[in-house]
Amino acid sequence: MKAFSYDRFGGGDVLHASELPDPVPGKGEVVVAVQARSINLIDIRVRSGTMGLLVNKRFPKVPGADLAGEVIAVGPGAEGFKVGDRVFGAADPFKGGAFAERIALSALNLCPIPDGLAPDVAAALPIAGLAALQSLRDLGLLKAGQSVLIHGATGPVGLFAVQLAKRTGAEVTAVGSSGLDTARRLGADRVVDYRNGPGLPKGLRFDVILNFSGKFPFALGRALLKPDGRLVEPSPTIPLFIGSKLGNLFRRKKHMALAAAVRRADLKLLADLAATGALEPDLAASFPFDATREAYAMVERGGVIGKVVVTS
Ligand SMILES: NC(=O)c1ccc[n+]([C@@H]2O[C@H](COP(=O)([O-])OP(=O)(O)OC[C@H]3O[C@@H](n4cnc5c(N)ncnc54)[C@H](OP(=O)(O)O)[C@@H]3O)[C@@H](O)[C@H]2O)c1
């Protein structure tokens, strides 16, 4: 099958078109003929070789977690799907595999695509949508009437979080730069451009802070949390992961580390919202499969508002 792969860690130049063996479904797996994928930062971090022990050194590696397509084979014990089903979901982001014509992955990582949802829109949802949903609901414990600061609201995860927080009934403050009009359109009550002005209005306190920018760590953010507030760290290191859990035993304000889990129920929740127009992935650009390198280059240059997808 056709794929894009790399044989060593590095920049975008290590990614090349290749021919790889067709995947065979293992126990609990299905094979999906991929029709669309979307790019996440984690793809680029894995390729760069900076993820330490989280990523093995076996090559070739195929990037990409998010995907949508059609089931073409069902392995032993893979429940819930048959050949011909339209599905979307995510491969293990540390392993990748979506930038190929076909992929074998656990059936548990997939969900049927609801009627009315196009594969490219479905492929834009998984990792960024799950990270936003689980940050707000499972780690932030956000409730109606509470206030949330989304620091880094104009990236793909932040834009999903703005919409999901608004749907929860929270008051949303969004910090970002050029995508703030989009954040406002998608539901932010207050937008703050980090490039200029006085920053956040004085005196504001939040129930939940999401540090999607990576520039608002707990040491800085805790002063802006309400007494029982929670700050979510989306890219924790292993020491931070352990340290925050231990520290939380001794403080009211909590520092929560995110490791987004690919769960069918959460994929379904995102897809159902997207199918009714209640959640917008805001597709920034769509590339054909042969232009995979250009798609990654666009994301790596920065300044993209929304998700970049690669189809067929
Ligand atoms: N743990 C998990 O399972 C998981 C899963 C998915 C994502 N993540 C993490 O979630 C985070 C967000 O992902 P993403 O794809 O949305 O990232 P992204 O595209 O890099 O977005 C980063 C955001 O931070 C903003 N920003 C940059 N510099 C800033 C500054 N100095 N002050 C305030 N805001 C600033 C950017 O604004 P502008 O672009 O407008 O300048 C943008 O809104 C990343 O750390 C990612 O690794 C974690």
The ligand as an ORCA input file, in Angstrom:
! r2SCAN-3c Opt
* xyz 0 1
  N      -2.098     15.241     26.535
  C      -2.848     14.999     25.457
  O      -3.441     13.928     25.350
  C      -2.966     16.047     24.388
  C      -3.747     15.818     23.235
  C      -3.857     16.845     22.295
  C      -3.171     18.040     22.485
  N      -2.408     18.199     23.591
  C      -1.688     19.466     23.848
  O      -2.642     20.518     23.903
  C      -1.967     21.742     23.576
  C      -2.779     22.517     22.552
  O      -2.755     21.816     21.323
  P      -2.990     22.583     19.946
  O      -2.836     21.576     18.867
  O      -4.244     23.376     20.013
  O      -1.713     23.557     19.983
  P      -1.313     24.830     19.105
  O      -1.939     24.745     17.767
  O       0.154     24.986     19.204
  O      -2.019     26.044     19.879
  C      -1.329     26.740     20.867
  C      -2.148     27.925     21.319
  O      -1.348     28.701     22.226
  C      -1.393     30.058     21.801
  N      -0.162     30.726     22.231
  C       1.068     30.665     21.705
  N       1.912     31.469     22.411
  C       1.168     32.017     23.401
  C       1.468     32.927     24.453
  N       2.683     33.420     24.632
  N       0.464     33.284     25.284
  C      -0.796     32.791     25.100
  N      -1.143     31.938     24.114
  C      -0.164     31.549     23.272
  C      -1.563     29.998     20.313
  O      -2.083     31.219     19.862
  P      -1.864     31.776     18.345
  O      -1.613     30.580     17.468
  O      -3.149     32.470     18.050
  O      -0.693     32.688     18.417
  C      -2.577     28.866     20.219
  O      -3.859     29.359     20.565
  C      -0.571     21.359     23.079
  O       0.327     21.509     24.164
  C      -0.725     19.879     22.755
  O       0.479     19.182     22.852
  C      -2.296     17.248     24.538
*
